Amino acid sequence: MLLSRQVIGSSSVGSSRTLVCGRVHGTVGAAIPRGSTHARAHATSRSVAVKATEPGRRAPPPMGTVGRKVEGSGALEFDPAQYVFYGGAIALQVGIMTATLWVLQQLSDALASGTLSAPDLAGSLSVPFLEGDDAAKGVVVLYWLVVSIKSRVFSPLDATRPNLKDEKNAQNETPRPDWMPPPITFPRASLHPPLTFPIVWTSIGLLRAAASVMVVHGGGTVWEACGRDLISTPLIIMCLHLAIGDAWNNVNVTRQELGMAVPGVFLGCLGSGIFVTAAYYLADPAAGQLLSPSVIWLTVASALVYSIWDLNTDADGNRMAVLPTKKA
């Protein structure tokens, strides 16, 4: 099926905790076929004179400074293999994270039961906070702190986030909507890095970790609400949410596919964010409430991704395809 270069598109809460925290079995990652890179019409800006007259939009840079170089032209066709590729990558990452949780479960159980304990310092000085129940909780807390911020270490894809210098260059070169959150900078810093997004995403990561394992409102956490079972439904859903986010970063940041990023952020990132928040709320209302700001931010981020895609067009006013494509 040929595509033009412009594609338009886009119970009861009182369930038992046993069902909410039901153990998940058989999460297995599948082998992933390597996707082929393909040349693609990418975004370049519209005429400055036209843009300057449109309200609510920033004037874009001169023509040709946005996006990748286009090598040749030609019709594009729908490429469903990319859905299989990214679905496999997400499944593999969830499988790896689930296997890691299983290993962590054995370790925390051994620490809590006293089967495994920290050695004495100098042969006589004990370390109480590295033994027993405190040690078990500490190991789990450390894991979720790391994985909530750096989940991409489990991803088979290149899910690298942009560094501060690249983010500053992107904001200077790519047309953005006027309502985009203003950058937080340090005036005396040499690079004046835009820190808004790093600060927000780090805060969201800390909320994810806190909602998963840390003490909130008198000791209730999802981990404890589910009987300290790390292979429980809400925590596996969190792994899925993180894996989807890493796959989306590969599309939006690494490959710079502004079109595919639009349905990906709405259906994948925001959709799974709502899903995991609901799962946490059913397991422990306090944990769900703690996680809810992430849904608000993902809603703002989704609208921003759509606006950036809408603003960035080529000389003919065409936008990047929202479906995966390849040369016909």
VENGITA-V366003 format. One line per field, one symbol per residue. ss: DSSP state (H for helix, E for strand, C for the rest). phi: phi as a letter, one per 20 degrees, with the letter a starting at -180 (. if undefined). psi: psi as a letter, one per 40 degrees, with the letter a starting at -180 (. if undefined). A space follows every 10 residues. Layout:
# VENGITA-V366003
ss = ???
phi = ???
psi = ???
This chain:
# VENGITA-V366003
ss = CEECCCCCCC CCCCCCHHHH CCECCCCCCC CCCCCCCCCC CCCCCCCHHH HHCCCCECCC CCCCCCCCCC CCCCCEEECC HHHHHHHHHH HHHHHHHHHH HHHHHHHHHH HHHCCCCCCC ECCCECCHHH CHHHHHHHHH HHHHHHHHHC HHHHCCCCCC CCCHHHHHHH HHHCCCECCC CCCCCCCCCC CCCCCHHHHH HHHHHHHHHH HHCCCECCCE CHHHHCCCCC CEHHHHHHHH HHHHHHHHHH HHHHCCCHHH HHHHHHHHHH HHHHHHHHHH HHHCHHHHHH HHHHHHHHHH HHHHHHHHHH HCCCCCCCCC CCCCEEEC
phi = .ecffddera .dfeffffff dgfdcmfced fdffeefbfb fdfcefffff ffeefmceff fggnednefd embqfdcfcf ffffffffff ffffffffff ffffffffff ffenfccfff flmcefcgfd cmffffffff ffffffffdc fffeefeedf efffffffff ffedgcffeg gffecdgeff elffdgfgff ffffffffff ffcffclnoe cfgffemlef edgfffffgf gfffffffff feefelefff ffffffeeff ffffffffff fffbgfffff efgfffffff ffffffffff fecefenedf fedfcbff
psi = hiiiehhhi. ahdfiidddd fiihifhhii ihihihiiii hihiiihddd ddehieiihi iiheehaiih haiiiiihge dddddddddd dddddddddd dddddddddd ddeedhiiii hfedhigdee iadddddddd dddddddddf deeeheigfh iiiddddddd dddhhiideh hiihihdeid efiheddddd dddddddddd dddihhgeeh iddddfffhd fidddddddd dddddddddd ddddefgddd dddddddcdd dddddddddd dddhdddddd eddddddddd dddddddddd dhiadeeiii heihiih.
